[in-house]
Amino acid sequence: MQSDLPPGVELSIGQQFEIERFTRAIDATADPEQLRHLAKQLLQAWHTQKAATQWVTSQQA
């Protein structure tokens, strides 16, 4: 999965474990409602991270 990252960007061991944890949770889930809930959690986490990254970037300017 790290090959999808821009050059110079690396995931920490903790981030790699979180990816593996969510991957296994997705693979183990057959219930569409659970998958929807998991997708919403991931969407929230992704946008929260984007907002945090934008804030940090703006503070460095």
N, CA, C and O atoms as CSV, one atom per row, in Angstrom:
chain,resi,resn,atom,element,x,y,z
A,1,MET,N,N,0.822,-1.203,0.000
A,1,MET,CA,C,0.000,0.000,0.000
A,1,MET,C,C,0.860,1.258,0.000
A,1,MET,O,O,0.429,2.293,-0.507
A,2,GLN,N,N,2.038,1.190,0.546
A,2,GLN,CA,C,2.876,2.377,0.592
A,2,GLN,C,C,3.267,2.870,-0.787
A,2,GLN,O,O,3.648,4.032,-0.929
A,3,SER,N,N,3.186,2.032,-1.806
A,3,SER,CA,C,3.560,2.469,-3.145
A,3,SER,C,C,2.620,3.552,-3.674
A,3,SER,O,O,2.960,4.248,-4.631
A,4,ASP,N,N,1.442,3.703,-3.064
A,4,ASP,CA,C,0.494,4.736,-3.478
A,4,ASP,C,C,0.831,6.101,-2.892
A,4,ASP,O,O,0.186,7.094,-3.228
A,5,LEU,N,N,1.820,6.159,-2.030
A,5,LEU,CA,C,2.181,7.411,-1.362
A,5,LEU,C,C,3.123,8.237,-2.234
A,5,LEU,O,O,3.900,7.693,-3.019
A,6,PRO,N,N,3.041,9.550,-2.085
A,6,PRO,CA,C,3.984,10.406,-2.828
A,6,PRO,C,C,5.427,10.134,-2.374
A,6,PRO,O,O,5.652,9.673,-1.255
A,7,PRO,N,N,6.383,10.416,-3.236
A,7,PRO,CA,C,7.794,10.204,-2.864
A,7,PRO,C,C,8.137,10.958,-1.577
A,7,PRO,O,O,7.751,12.113,-1.398
A,8,GLY,N,N,8.858,10.296,-0.698
A,8,GLY,CA,C,9.284,10.914,0.549
A,8,GLY,C,C,8.287,10.791,1.685
A,8,GLY,O,O,8.606,11.150,2.819
A,9,VAL,N,N,7.085,10.293,1.415
A,9,VAL,CA,C,6.067,10.127,2.442
A,9,VAL,C,C,6.038,8.657,2.852
A,9,VAL,O,O,5.916,7.773,2.004
A,10,GLU,N,N,6.150,8.402,4.147
A,10,GLU,CA,C,6.128,7.033,4.645
A,10,GLU,C,C,5.127,6.925,5.778
A,10,GLU,O,O,4.934,7.866,6.548
A,11,LEU,N,N,4.494,5.767,5.869
A,11,LEU,CA,C,3.570,5.503,6.964
A,11,LEU,C,C,4.351,4.997,8.170
A,11,LEU,O,O,5.313,4.240,8.033
A,12,SER,N,N,3.925,5.424,9.341
A,12,SER,CA,C,4.540,4.910,10.562
A,12,SER,C,C,4.078,3.471,10.769
A,12,SER,O,O,3.133,3.020,10.121
A,13,ILE,N,N,4.726,2.770,11.650
A,13,ILE,CA,C,4.319,1.400,11.985
A,13,ILE,C,C,2.878,1.419,12.503
A,13,ILE,O,O,2.084,0.546,12.150
A,14,GLY,N,N,2.537,2.393,13.328
A,14,GLY,CA,C,1.182,2.502,13.855
A,14,GLY,C,C,0.156,2.698,12.750
A,14,GLY,O,O,-0.925,2.111,12.791
A,15,GLN,N,N,0.490,3.518,11.764
A,15,GLN,CA,C,-0.421,3.740,10.639
A,15,GLN,C,C,-0.575,2.469,9.814
A,15,GLN,O,O,-1.673,2.144,9.363
A,16,GLN,N,N,0.520,1.757,9.618
A,16,GLN,CA,C,0.446,0.500,8.880
A,16,GLN,C,C,-0.445,-0.515,9.605
A,16,GLN,O,O,-1.217,-1.234,8.971
A,17,PHE,N,N,-0.334,-0.568,10.931
A,17,PHE,CA,C,-1.186,-1.473,11.706
A,17,PHE,C,C,-2.655,-1.066,11.610
A,17,PHE,O,O,-3.530,-1.928,11.528
A,18,GLU,N,N,-2.933,0.235,11.619
A,18,GLU,CA,C,-4.316,0.700,11.496
A,18,GLU,C,C,-4.901,0.320,10.136
A,18,GLU,O,O,-6.058,-0.091,10.044
A,19,ILE,N,N,-4.102,0.458,9.092
A,19,ILE,CA,C,-4.555,0.054,7.761
A,19,ILE,C,C,-4.871,-1.442,7.753
A,19,ILE,O,O,-5.905,-1.866,7.238
A,20,GLU,N,N,-3.986,-2.213,8.319
A,20,GLU,CA,C,-4.207,-3.662,8.374
A,20,GLU,C,C,-5.452,-3.988,9.197
A,20,GLU,O,O,-6.227,-4.871,8.827
A,21,ARG,N,N,-5.647,-3.287,10.299
A,21,ARG,CA,C,-6.813,-3.532,11.153
A,21,ARG,C,C,-8.113,-3.238,10.401
A,21,ARG,O,O,-9.047,-4.039,10.437
A,22,PHE,N,N,-8.172,-2.102,9.727
A,22,PHE,CA,C,-9.371,-1.756,8.966
A,22,PHE,C,C,-9.558,-2.691,7.771
A,22,PHE,O,O,-10.687,-3.052,7.439
A,23,THR,N,N,-8.463,-3.083,7.128
A,23,THR,CA,C,-8.554,-4.012,6.001
A,23,THR,C,C,-9.171,-5.326,6.445
A,23,THR,O,O,-10.044,-5.874,5.771
A,24,ARG,N,N,-8.713,-5.825,7.582
A,24,ARG,CA,C,-9.262,-7.084,8.095
A,24,ARG,C,C,-10.722,-6.927,8.508
A,24,ARG,O,O,-11.525,-7.837,8.302
A,25,ALA,N,N,-11.066,-5.789,9.085
A,25,ALA,CA,C,-12.451,-5.543,9.473
A,25,ALA,C,C,-13.355,-5.503,8.246
A,25,ALA,O,O,-14.457,-6.051,8.263
A,26,ILE,N,N,-12.894,-4.861,7.197
A,26,ILE,CA,C,-13.677,-4.798,5.957
A,26,ILE,C,C,-13.832,-6.200,5.366
A,26,ILE,O,O,-14.931,-6.599,4.981
A,27,ASP,N,N,-12.733,-6.939,5.297
A,27,ASP,CA,C,-12.775,-8.280,4.727
A,27,ASP,C,C,-13.687,-9.219,5.517
A,27,ASP,O,O,-14.297,-10.123,4.946
A,28,ALA,N,N,-13.779,-9.003,6.826
A,28,ALA,CA,C,-14.577,-9.884,7.678
A,28,ALA,C,C,-16.049,-9.489,7.741
A,28,ALA,O,O,-16.852,-10.198,8.348
A,29,THR,N,N,-16.408,-8.383,7.129
A,29,THR,CA,C,-17.776,-7.872,7.241
A,29,THR,C,C,-18.587,-8.212,6.004
A,29,THR,O,O,-18.243,-7.823,4.888
A,30,ALA,N,N,-19.675,-8.947,6.223
A,30,ALA,CA,C,-20.583,-9.285,5.122
A,30,ALA,C,C,-21.865,-8.458,5.200
A,30,ALA,O,O,-22.612,-8.374,4.225
A,31,ASP,N,N,-22.118,-7.852,6.349
A,31,ASP,CA,C,-23.340,-7.087,6.565
A,31,ASP,C,C,-23.223,-5.708,5.904
A,31,ASP,O,O,-22.345,-4.926,6.268
A,32,PRO,N,N,-24.092,-5.404,4.945
A,32,PRO,CA,C,-24.018,-4.109,4.256
A,32,PRO,C,C,-24.133,-2.909,5.207
A,32,PRO,O,O,-23.488,-1.886,4.982
A,33,GLU,N,N,-24.929,-3.018,6.244
A,33,GLU,CA,C,-25.065,-1.906,7.193
A,33,GLU,C,C,-23.757,-1.660,7.934
A,33,GLU,O,O,-23.376,-0.510,8.149
A,34,GLN,N,N,-23.072,-2.714,8.323
A,34,GLN,CA,C,-21.772,-2.568,8.982
A,34,GLN,C,C,-20.745,-1.959,8.028
A,34,GLN,O,O,-19.938,-1.118,8.425
A,35,LEU,N,N,-20.785,-2.388,6.774
A,35,LEU,CA,C,-19.860,-1.824,5.789
A,35,LEU,C,C,-20.119,-0.340,5.571
A,35,LEU,O,O,-19.175,0.438,5.430
A,36,ARG,N,N,-21.386,0.060,5.540
A,36,ARG,CA,C,-21.725,1.483,5.418
A,36,ARG,C,C,-21.171,2.260,6.604
A,36,ARG,O,O,-20.586,3.330,6.436
A,37,HIS,N,N,-21.358,1.718,7.807
A,37,HIS,CA,C,-20.865,2.385,9.014
A,37,HIS,C,C,-19.340,2.524,8.963
A,37,HIS,O,O,-18.798,3.582,9.282
A,38,LEU,N,N,-18.664,1.465,8.565
A,38,LEU,CA,C,-17.209,1.493,8.466
A,38,LEU,C,C,-16.754,2.506,7.415
A,38,LEU,O,O,-15.794,3.244,7.634
A,39,ALA,N,N,-17.446,2.538,6.275
A,39,ALA,CA,C,-17.109,3.496,5.221
A,39,ALA,C,C,-17.266,4.933,5.716
A,39,ALA,O,O,-16.446,5.794,5.398
A,40,LYS,N,N,-18.313,5.189,6.488
A,40,LYS,CA,C,-18.527,6.540,7.030
A,40,LYS,C,C,-17.428,6.909,8.023
A,40,LYS,O,O,-16.976,8.053,8.051
A,41,GLN,N,N,-16.999,5.945,8.836
A,41,GLN,CA,C,-15.897,6.207,9.767
A,41,GLN,C,C,-14.623,6.556,9.007
A,41,GLN,O,O,-13.913,7.494,9.370
A,42,LEU,N,N,-14.340,5.801,7.957
A,42,LEU,CA,C,-13.136,6.052,7.167
A,42,LEU,C,C,-13.204,7.392,6.449
A,42,LEU,O,O,-12.204,8.105,6.362
A,43,LEU,N,N,-14.379,7.737,5.936
A,43,LEU,CA,C,-14.564,9.021,5.282
A,43,LEU,C,C,-14.323,10.173,6.262
A,43,LEU,O,O,-13.656,11.153,5.930
A,44,GLN,N,N,-14.870,10.044,7.461
A,44,GLN,CA,C,-14.670,11.058,8.497
A,44,GLN,C,C,-13.183,11.189,8.846
A,44,GLN,O,O,-12.662,12.299,8.952
A,45,ALA,N,N,-12.510,10.058,9.022
A,45,ALA,CA,C,-11.082,10.076,9.357
A,45,ALA,C,C,-10.263,10.711,8.241
A,45,ALA,O,O,-9.343,11.484,8.507
A,46,TRP,N,N,-10.592,10.390,7.002
A,46,TRP,CA,C,-9.864,10.936,5.862
A,46,TRP,C,C,-10.003,12.454,5.800
A,46,TRP,O,O,-9.011,13.162,5.627
A,47,HIS,N,N,-11.226,12.955,5.940
A,47,HIS,CA,C,-11.434,14.399,5.849
A,47,HIS,C,C,-10.874,15.134,7.075
A,47,HIS,O,O,-10.413,16.270,6.963
A,48,THR,N,N,-10.915,14.493,8.221
A,48,THR,CA,C,-10.294,15.085,9.410
A,48,THR,C,C,-8.798,15.231,9.200
A,48,THR,O,O,-8.212,16.258,9.540
A,49,GLN,N,N,-8.181,14.199,8.638
A,49,GLN,CA,C,-6.745,14.243,8.366
A,49,GLN,C,C,-6.419,15.309,7.324
A,49,GLN,O,O,-5.429,16.027,7.465
A,50,LYS,N,N,-7.238,15.419,6.286
A,50,LYS,CA,C,-7.019,16.457,5.278
A,50,LYS,C,C,-7.087,17.849,5.905
A,50,LYS,O,O,-6.253,18.706,5.613
A,51,ALA,N,N,-8.075,18.069,6.761
A,51,ALA,CA,C,-8.226,19.369,7.414
A,51,ALA,C,C,-7.025,19.658,8.307
A,51,ALA,O,O,-6.526,20.783,8.334
A,52,ALA,N,N,-6.565,18.657,9.030
A,52,ALA,CA,C,-5.404,18.844,9.911
A,52,ALA,C,C,-4.158,19.158,9.085
A,52,ALA,O,O,-3.368,20.028,9.454
A,53,THR,N,N,-3.985,18.464,7.988
A,53,THR,CA,C,-2.834,18.714,7.115
A,53,THR,C,C,-2.885,20.131,6.547
A,53,THR,O,O,-1.868,20.824,6.518
A,54,GLN,N,N,-4.049,20.561,6.100
A,54,GLN,CA,C,-4.192,21.915,5.577
A,54,GLN,C,C,-3.899,22.958,6.657
A,54,GLN,O,O,-3.274,23.983,6.383
A,55,TRP,N,N,-4.352,22.694,7.881
A,55,TRP,CA,C,-4.099,23.636,8.969
A,55,TRP,C,C,-2.598,23.734,9.262
A,55,TRP,O,O,-2.059,24.831,9.408
A,56,VAL,N,N,-1.931,22.581,9.346
A,56,VAL,CA,C,-0.492,22.589,9.605
A,56,VAL,C,C,0.240,23.326,8.490
A,56,VAL,O,O,1.143,24.121,8.755
A,57,THR,N,N,-0.142,23.066,7.259
A,57,THR,CA,C,0.490,23.731,6.119
A,57,THR,C,C,0.292,25.238,6.188
A,57,THR,O,O,1.219,25.997,5.908
A,58,SER,N,N,-0.897,25.675,6.553
A,58,SER,CA,C,-1.164,27.117,6.634
A,58,SER,C,C,-0.405,27.778,7.778
A,58,SER,O,O,-0.091,28.965,7.699
A,59,GLN,N,N,-0.107,27.036,8.834
A,59,GLN,CA,C,0.630,27.577,9.967
A,59,GLN,C,C,2.120,27.761,9.628
A,59,GLN,O,O,2.810,28.580,10.235
A,60,GLN,N,N,2.587,26.999,8.666
A,60,GLN,CA,C,4.000,27.078,8.284
A,60,GLN,C,C,4.249,28.183,7.282
A,60,GLN,O,O,5.400,28.552,7.049
A,61,ALA,N,N,3.224,28.709,6.697
A,61,ALA,CA,C,3.375,29.758,5.673
A,61,ALA,C,C,3.697,31.091,6.270
A,61,ALA,O,O,3.853,32.071,5.542
